[in-house]
Amino acid sequence: MTRATVVDPADLSMNETPYPPLPGVRRVVADGAAALQRYPDRTSSTLVSALSARLGVGPEAIVVGPGSAGLCQHLVQSLGPRPEVVHAALSFEGYPLIVRNAGARAVPVPMDGYDHDLPAMADAVTDRTRCVLLCSPNNPTGAALRRDRVEAFLGRIPADVPVVLDEAYREFVTDPAAPDGMELYRSYDNVCVLRTFSKAYGLAALRVGYAVVPPRLAAAAALTGAVFFPNALGQAAAVASLAPDVTAELTHRCTELVASRTRLVGALRGLGVTVAPSEANFVWLPLGERAASFADRARAAGILVMALPGAGVRITVGSDEANDRLLAFVRSALAEGL
Ligand SMILES: Cc1ncc(COP(=O)(O)O)c(C=O)c1O
């Protein structure tokens, strides 16, 4: 979707946070501009140490890279040579591209409603499977995996097939039945966890993500190339974001965003719109054949959303003002026969 065609659009198409960077983080980035002639620390050592302390795992388990999508591609590539990657059919739109870029073949498994069909995904794992990608909360449907179901799934996956759990939206989860990926990481030695500073931390432009990998995959996952490390400003901003006071402020913002999500879902349902339950910073409207026209009309009204034609529309929870604009649009679209 091109962003430039709408004047002052409410851009709810990219799952970005509505909040600008915190002043302390912005200062670190501005100060970093004075040393742009220098290459970044290729081992991201300060960031890896800060993450290691935060997560309670050794630094050798952490791989920092240019966004979680970049790291996902790196992982899929380095986990070869088996040819297939299993993932949910209605999941992050980047997966098919990532899998192809990594020289593998995607095996999309149909959904169970808004959820991964974990038993069917386990059935799809064969001796050709390079790894499985799980996304929780799932983009675009917003569903988080449940602990009991994912444990039953992991119990069926051969130990030599890595399961990559993409938790890009982890910080927005409130359902106590949703497992923390790090719990699973500690219990299963084939689970890799992917996280990002792009969403809850509001640093999407700086491209910083990390993977937590089990010891036996650490050597394969280590970034030995010359090109895979976040830039210096990204590293500095991520380190600043892990300071306790900054993290507390970011956590507060996540709580506010979850409250906005609850209000938005309630208001949309109050208008008679079907909205999937969401554990993320976006909502999913399963509009089916009406998805593309909804997105087109929203765009004409100055609101950008992401449509998956024939399936539905994903709408990021935005600022109060943007959410109100969206609701006003939905009200008028319904009046005209959405
Ligand atoms: C599920 C999921 N994983 C990964 C990403 C990519 O995030 P990053 O900015 O860390 O590359 C996204 C971005 O939308 C996403 O939805």
PDBQT file of the ligand as one rigid body, heavy atoms in Angstrom, charges set to zero:
ROOT
HETATM    1  C1  LIG A 401       4.735 -11.386  13.134  1.00  0.00    +0.000 C 
HETATM    2  C2  LIG A 401       5.787 -10.414  12.720  1.00  0.00    +0.000 A 
HETATM    3  N1  LIG A 401       7.061 -10.771  12.798  1.00  0.00    +0.000 NA
HETATM    4  C3  LIG A 401       8.032  -9.929  12.432  1.00  0.00    +0.000 A 
HETATM    5  C4  LIG A 401       7.737  -8.679  11.964  1.00  0.00    +0.000 A 
HETATM    6  C5  LIG A 401       8.872  -7.816  11.528  1.00  0.00    +0.000 C 
HETATM    7  O1  LIG A 401       9.311  -7.034  12.564  1.00  0.00    +0.000 OA
HETATM    8  P1  LIG A 401      10.728  -6.328  12.504  1.00  0.00    +0.000 P 
HETATM    9  O2  LIG A 401      10.440  -4.875  12.348  1.00  0.00    +0.000 OA
HETATM   10  O3  LIG A 401      11.336  -6.657  13.818  1.00  0.00    +0.000 OA
HETATM   11  O4  LIG A 401      11.494  -6.898  11.370  1.00  0.00    +0.000 OA
HETATM   12  C6  LIG A 401       6.427  -8.254  11.863  1.00  0.00    +0.000 A 
HETATM   13  C7  LIG A 401       6.132  -6.903  11.348  1.00  0.00    +0.000 C 
HETATM   14  O5  LIG A 401       5.064  -6.515  11.056  1.00  0.00    +0.000 OA
HETATM   15  C8  LIG A 401       5.424  -9.152  12.249  1.00  0.00    +0.000 A 
HETATM   16  O6  LIG A 401       4.145  -8.816  12.145  1.00  0.00    +0.000 OA
ENDROOT
TORSDOF 0
